[in-house]
Amino acid sequence: HCKNDWAFSKQMLATISAETCAEEANSLSLGVRQLLSVTCDACASLCKDLHVSKPSSSLLGILKVSEDQILNRSFRDFVMADDQEHFQSIVDRSSMTPSSVLIH
């Protein structure tokens, strides 16, 4: 009985810790997006495969698309052909850092 209680308590602590980390990550992500909105024309959150997971309203306005037209599409679809190589170099450099979930 005590062993089950201990295992349950350990699992609860792990769950609480994971939830706290997720909340901190969301807060950090929001802060980064707010800072980028001051210095950049537009920003978007991208998945690891560089698909748009959360476009900003300014990005939607610049691209003249609705959210459903851009959501889950590859961000590369919106990069001009002449800029593809430069964009890839940015992706390659940023992937060297652990906190590179935002590209602007």
Secondary structure as UniProt FT lines:
FT   HELIX           2..39
FT   STRAND          44..46
FT   TURN            48..49
FT   STRAND          51..55
FT   HELIX           57..63
FT   HELIX           67..70
FT   TURN            71..72
FT   HELIX           75..78
FT   HELIX           81..83
FT   HELIX           84..94
FT   TURN            95..96
FT   TURN            98..99
FT   STRAND          102..103
//
